[in-house]
Amino acid sequence: MFGMDFGEILVIAVVAILFLGPDKLPGAMVELAKFFKSTKNTISSIKDSFEEELNVKSMKDEALAYKKELLDVSDQVKSSTDIKAMAAKLTTLEDDFYMGEGLKEPEKKAAPTQPQEVTLKKNDTAQATNKVEEDKKNV
């Protein structure tokens, strides 16, 4: 106990009996026990209050983090509902459109060609000439 062996405690008890006497020794022991108990309670309360303070600090940090998140979201909501800023953006878009930077007409594609039939039989020259003239007209 307290880093002392039984012999050291016995020596302290004998010295206490000699100085206090047998009449006052029980009262002194009770006072000593009360002192140790109050010291233990004080240390316990200090420890509890210290832990509470640390917990309060962590809760305060969490609250500040939530506050920052709420402010960020609030700013985003304000910027998305800001009518003046939206009007300015629309005006810019309209200006771009009317200055020729807006929508452009789609490019016209060439008409698809019709497939030609290939045969291996001999054609008359008149038919071949008519066929060539028809092909020129289609293109």
Phi, psi and chi 1 to 4 in degrees:
 res  aa     phi    psi   chi1   chi2   chi3   chi4
   1 MET       -  126.4 -177.6  164.9  123.3      -
   2 PHE    56.6   25.2  -57.8  115.3      -      -
   3 GLY    75.0   19.5      -      -      -      -
   4 MET  -118.1  147.4  -61.9 -176.3  -69.2      -
   5 ASP   -92.8 -179.2   60.4    4.1      -      -
   6 PHE   -63.9  -34.9 -175.5   70.7      -      -
   7 GLY   -64.5  -42.7      -      -      -      -
   8 GLU   -66.0  -39.5  -68.6  173.3  -13.3      -
   9 ILE   -65.1  -38.0  -66.3  173.6      -      -
  10 LEU   -65.0  -40.9 -172.7   62.4      -      -
  11 VAL   -64.0  -42.1  169.4      -      -      -
  12 ILE   -63.7  -41.3  -68.3  172.4      -      -
  13 ALA   -63.6  -40.5      -      -      -      -
  14 VAL   -65.7  -42.9  168.4      -      -      -
  15 VAL   -63.7  -39.9  170.4      -      -      -
  16 ALA   -64.5  -39.8      -      -      -      -
  17 ILE   -65.6  -39.3  -69.6  171.2      -      -
  18 LEU   -66.4  -43.3  -70.1  175.6      -      -
  19 PHE   -78.0  -41.8  -80.1  113.1      -      -
  20 LEU   -89.6  -31.1  -64.8  175.0      -      -
  21 GLY    86.7  162.8      -      -      -      -
  22 PRO   -68.9  -20.6   14.6  -19.2      -      -
  23 ASP   -76.2  -43.2  -61.8  -23.7      -      -
  24 LYS   -90.4  -12.3  -65.7 -179.6 -176.1  175.9
  25 LEU   -61.0  -47.0 -173.1   59.8      -      -
  26 PRO   -61.7  -40.5  -22.1   29.9      -      -
  27 GLY   -64.3  -39.6      -      -      -      -
  28 ALA   -65.6  -38.1      -      -      -      -
  29 MET   -65.7  -40.0  -66.2  -60.6  -76.3      -
  30 VAL   -64.3  -44.1  168.6      -      -      -
  31 GLU   -62.2  -40.3  -69.4  -63.6  -38.5      -
  32 LEU   -63.9  -42.2 -172.1   63.9      -      -
  33 ALA   -64.2  -41.8      -      -      -      -
  34 LYS   -62.0  -40.6  -74.5 -179.4 -177.9  178.1
  35 PHE   -61.2  -47.4  172.3   75.4      -      -
  36 PHE   -63.4  -38.6  -79.0  126.0      -      -
  37 LYS   -65.9  -45.3 -173.9  175.3 -179.0  179.8
  38 SER   -65.7  -37.3   68.4      -      -      -
  39 THR   -63.2  -43.4  -55.6      -      -      -
  40 LYS   -63.2  -43.2 -178.0 -179.7  174.9 -175.8
  41 ASN   -64.3  -40.4  -71.5  -21.0      -      -
  42 THR   -63.5  -44.7  -56.3      -      -      -
  43 ILE   -62.9  -41.1  -70.3  172.3      -      -
  44 SER   -63.5  -43.0  176.0      -      -      -
  45 SER   -67.7  -38.2   68.5      -      -      -
  46 ILE   -62.7  -43.1  -70.4  172.1      -      -
  47 LYS   -62.5  -44.2 -179.1 -179.0  172.7 -174.3
  48 ASP   -63.8  -44.5  -70.0  -17.5      -      -
  49 SER   -67.0  -35.2   67.5      -      -      -
  50 PHE   -65.3  -44.6 -166.3   69.2      -      -
  51 GLU   -63.8  -38.0  -73.1  177.3    3.0      -
  52 GLU   -64.0  -41.2 -176.6  179.3  -35.3      -
  53 GLU   -63.9  -42.2  -72.6  -65.2  -36.4      -
  54 LEU   -64.1  -40.0  -70.8  177.2      -      -
  55 ASN   -66.5  -40.1 -167.9   16.9      -      -
  56 VAL   -62.7  -39.5  167.5      -      -      -
  57 LYS   -63.4  -44.3 -177.1  174.0  177.8    2.3
  58 SER   -66.7  -37.4   66.4      -      -      -
  59 MET   -66.2  -37.3  -71.4 -171.9  -37.2      -
  60 LYS   -64.8  -41.5 -176.6  177.3  178.9 -178.5
  61 ASP   -62.5  -42.5  -68.6  -18.6      -      -
  62 GLU   -62.9  -42.5  -72.3  178.7   26.1      -
  63 ALA   -63.3  -40.3      -      -      -      -
  64 LEU   -66.0  -37.1  -70.9  173.6      -      -
  65 ALA   -64.9  -43.1      -      -      -      -
  66 TYR   -63.7  -39.2  -73.5  130.6      -      -
  67 LYS   -62.2  -42.5 -179.1  179.8  177.5 -176.8
  68 LYS   -63.3  -43.4 -176.5  178.5 -178.1 -113.5
  69 GLU   -61.5  -43.5  -72.3 -179.4   30.1      -
  70 LEU   -63.5  -39.6  -73.8  172.6      -      -
  71 LEU   -65.6  -39.6  -71.9  174.4      -      -
  72 ASP   -62.4  -45.9  -69.3  -16.7      -      -
  73 VAL   -64.9  -39.7  170.1      -      -      -
  74 SER   -61.1  -42.7  172.0      -      -      -
  75 ASP   -63.1  -40.0  -70.7  -18.1      -      -
  76 GLN   -64.3  -41.7  -70.7  175.8   -3.8      -
  77 VAL   -65.3  -43.2  167.9      -      -      -
  78 LYS   -62.1  -42.5  -76.5  179.7 -176.3  176.5
  79 SER   -68.9  -32.0   66.9      -      -      -
  80 SER   -79.1  -20.7   66.0      -      -      -
  81 THR  -105.3    9.1   58.1      -      -      -
  82 ASP   -76.4  106.8 -172.2   12.1      -      -
  83 ILE   -68.1  -37.1  -66.0  175.1      -      -
  84 LYS   -64.0  -42.4  -71.0 -179.2 -178.4  178.3
  85 ALA   -66.1  -39.7      -      -      -      -
  86 MET   -64.4  -41.2  -74.4 -177.6  173.9      -
  87 ALA   -62.9  -40.2      -      -      -      -
  88 ALA   -63.8  -40.8      -      -      -      -
  89 LYS   -64.7  -42.9  -74.3  180.0 -175.6  177.8
  90 LEU   -63.5  -40.7  -74.3  174.5      -      -
  91 THR   -61.6  -41.5  -55.5      -      -      -
  92 THR   -63.4  -43.3  -54.8      -      -      -
  93 LEU   -64.0  -41.5  -70.5  173.9      -      -
  94 GLU   -63.4  -42.5  -74.7  177.4   -4.5      -
  95 ASP   -61.1  -44.3  -69.0  -15.3      -      -
  96 ASP   -61.6  -39.5  -70.1  -13.5      -      -
  97 PHE   -66.6  -46.7 -179.0   76.3      -      -
  98 TYR   -75.0  -17.2  -71.9  120.9      -      -
  99 MET   -86.8    3.4  -67.3  -62.8 -139.3      -
 100 GLY    96.5    2.5      -      -      -      -
 101 GLU   -97.1    3.7  -63.4  177.9   11.6      -
 102 GLY   -83.6 -139.6      -      -      -      -
 103 LEU   -70.2  138.1  -62.1  173.6      -      -
 104 LYS  -110.0  153.6  -64.6 -179.6 -179.5  176.6
 105 GLU   -70.4  143.3  -74.8 -171.9   37.0      -
 106 PRO   -68.2  145.6   17.9  -24.4      -      -
 107 GLU   -71.1  141.0  -64.3  178.8   12.0      -
 108 LYS   -81.6  134.1  -66.3 -177.1  179.5  178.0
 109 LYS   -94.5  153.7  -64.9 -178.3 -179.7  179.2
 110 ALA   -67.2  146.6      -      -      -      -
 111 ALA   -65.1  139.4      -      -      -      -
 112 PRO   -67.4  142.4   19.5  -25.6      -      -
 113 THR   -83.8  149.8   59.1      -      -      -
 114 GLN   -86.7  142.0  -63.7  177.5   -6.5      -
 115 PRO   -66.4  143.7   19.7  -26.2      -      -
 116 GLN  -100.5  146.4  -64.3 -179.9   -5.0      -
 117 GLU   -89.8  132.4 -173.1  176.3  -38.6      -
 118 VAL  -110.4  127.1  177.8      -      -      -
 119 THR  -127.2  159.3   58.6      -      -      -
 120 LEU  -101.3   -1.9  -63.8  174.7      -      -
 121 LYS   -85.8  158.5   62.6 -179.6 -177.3  177.6
 122 LYS   -77.5  137.9  -69.8 -175.3  179.1  179.5
 123 ASN  -108.5  155.1  -72.6  -23.7      -      -
 124 ASP   -70.2  154.1  -67.7  -32.6      -      -
 125 THR   -66.6  -30.3   54.1      -      -      -
 126 ALA   -69.4  -42.8      -      -      -      -
 127 GLN   -64.9  -39.3  -81.2 -177.2  -25.9      -
 128 ALA   -64.8  -40.1      -      -      -      -
 129 THR   -65.8  -43.0  -50.8      -      -      -
 130 ASN   -62.1  -40.4  -70.9  -21.6      -      -
 131 LYS   -63.0  -43.2 -179.7   91.8  169.6  152.6
 132 VAL   -64.5  -41.4  169.5      -      -      -
 133 GLU   -66.2  -38.1  -71.7  176.2    9.0      -
 134 GLU   -63.3  -42.6  -84.5 -176.0   40.5      -
 135 ASP   -63.5  -37.1  -71.7  -19.7      -      -
 136 LYS   -66.0  -38.3  -73.1 -179.0 -177.1  178.0
 137 LYS   -67.4  -37.1  -71.0  178.8 -174.6  176.6
 138 ASN   -68.7  -30.5  -71.4  -22.8      -      -
 139 VAL   -82.4      -  174.9      -      -      -
